[in-house]
Amino acid sequence: LAGWRREPTRIQAPGGERLADVQLRVRQALDTVVATLERAAASTGVRRTTAASPMAGYPGPASPDTPWSLIVGHDGAFKVLLLTLFDLPLERFWSFPFGVCGISVVELRDGRPILRTHNSTEHLAPLLVEPQQARRS
């Protein structure tokens, strides 16, 4: 495990797969998602997948018909996904931390990825507050 943390492209996590293999799966999945979004945009007349992020501080989609996608998965696959999208080497695997249930938003604008939000966990705050309130009651 210590070796994997030092050299994630050379040593794999115990019982895990090589990052290069993960990247192959991620690339295939990304190709499918992007192609699906582009087809959806074309069928609704929306210009590609260029709508801004719905996260706070950024304008919403140009129209209600703007296609978007939700991807749920393991943090390791998402680290590889971000490295792949931003054309960074797999050696940078530990550069993107992910908390449990963290939300990241990537906007695709004219084929370029823009990281709008990363690892947001604000939506989990009520889960922390409710047990505290129950204990006080």
Disulfide bonds with the S-S distance in Angstrom:
none
